[in-house]
Amino acid sequence: MKPASLLRWYPRAWRERYGGELAALIQDDLDEGRPAWRLRLSVIGGGLRERGRQTRHATAASLTSPAWQNRWGTIVLAGLICGFLAGDLTSPLSAAPRGWQGVALDAVLAAVAVTGAVVLADGLLALPALVKFLRAGGGPKIRRRAGWAAAATVAAGGGLAGLVLVSGSHPPAQLNASWAYWAGVLVTGLAMAAAIGLWAAAATATARHLTLTPRVRAAQLVLGAVIPTAVTTMLITLALWWSATQDSLTMLVLAAANLVAVSAGTPGKIRRAVRRGRRLRSAASGR
Amino acid sequence: MSPSGLRRPNDPPLLILVSLADGPKHGHALAKDIEDFAGVRLGPGALYGAITRLAERGLIEPFGSEDRRRPYRITPPGSAALAAALADMRRVTRAGLARLGLDPA
């Protein structure tokens, strides 16, 4: 038994701090003739406990950090709404929408496009620094987070494709009566929320490793203030579209309330981000 | 749980603090010492799990370096936490012995 191979059960950060000492202790115990299986069990148990502890800490930190408190609700809501609308969106796309329904659908598509463009711009700004980081061998530092996010994306994509297929081949009355369909909708929605959240967490973790110029950081501050608003606007348009297609007054009220909240909060957020960006650039240029 | 996080007499963190109370030790020496005075054999996983917690709470700290076998020593807050935990245990022990009629004090 090689002590070093057993250390893989521990998180990377823990290994970097304590790995050498633990490997030495395992070797000492082996030299004394302690049963290898007992050592192995002890180390595996310790590694799993350490991973569990680190996950709990990371989750608690994510859930309680001020930056994320406002975003988790939006992320979960976005995933669930996307899941619930997966089946419904296919019919207006194929049929020719008219009147309010058509306007609402155009608004949804426009909001999705704008949100996607803003998120893409945010990513592209950091792309040169990311390439530099990866070329310097930083890949392993973000591989695990990106892997989890990719896995959640595959699961969400699979669920979404399944829902679209099922909703296209069964009448609505049959789908509405099927608990399996609604369970699929719920699971897909949660998978989408998980994928969005994991990608956001992966992006945040990656950003910590990147060396960004003051100009890029200033631009990202502004985009960081715009993105939550864009996502909320997307949800508002979805709610409006749902309200138009299902004649739902509740969704209309929900959309209106969100619209008021966004209109009240967004300009201030963007102004503060612009001011912080200016200060950042001034400090960097030594003025 | 007590404020120091030390609960039972056979808790690995408590055993480690007791072991370090008479001087710095590295992992293997700690395990041997604990086995000698408490009859408890801590596996490497349990031992280093407890060392991690204690170091994070500032109750012990690394002390110099001997190759990969890094010794640890108890810190002043660690000594205080150990003293408080042992005082609690002594109070319970005395009460138990007195009620059994084995120790009138």
Boltz contact constraints between the chains, C-beta under 6 A:
constraints:
  - contact:
      token1: [A, 18]
      token2: [B, 48]
      max_distance: 6.0
  - contact:
      token1: [A, 20]
      token2: [B, 68]
      max_distance: 6.0
  - contact:
      token1: [A, 21]
      token2: [B, 27]
      max_distance: 6.0
  - contact:
      token1: [A, 21]
      token2: [B, 70]
      max_distance: 6.0
  - contact:
      token1: [A, 22]
      token2: [B, 44]
      max_distance: 6.0
  - contact:
      token1: [A, 22]
      token2: [B, 48]
      max_distance: 6.0
  - contact:
      token1: [A, 24]
      token2: [B, 68]
      max_distance: 6.0
  - contact:
      token1: [A, 24]
      token2: [B, 69]
      max_distance: 6.0
  - contact:
      token1: [A, 25]
      token2: [B, 27]
      max_distance: 6.0
  - contact:
      token1: [A, 25]
      token2: [B, 28]
      max_distance: 6.0
  - contact:
      token1: [A, 25]
      token2: [B, 44]
      max_distance: 6.0
  - contact:
      token1: [A, 26]
      token2: [B, 44]
      max_distance: 6.0
  - contact:
      token1: [A, 28]
      token2: [B, 28]
      max_distance: 6.0
  - contact:
      token1: [A, 42]
      token2: [B, 43]
      max_distance: 6.0
  - contact:
      token1: [A, 42]
      token2: [B, 44]
      max_distance: 6.0
  - contact:
      token1: [A, 42]
      token2: [B, 45]
      max_distance: 6.0
  - contact:
      token1: [A, 43]
      token2: [B, 44]
      max_distance: 6.0
  - contact:
      token1: [A, 43]
      token2: [B, 45]
      max_distance: 6.0
  - contact:
      token1: [A, 45]
      token2: [B, 45]
      max_distance: 6.0
  - contact:
      token1: [A, 46]
      token2: [B, 45]
      max_distance: 6.0
  - contact:
      token1: [A, 46]
      token2: [B, 49]
      max_distance: 6.0
  - contact:
      token1: [A, 49]
      token2: [B, 49]
      max_distance: 6.0
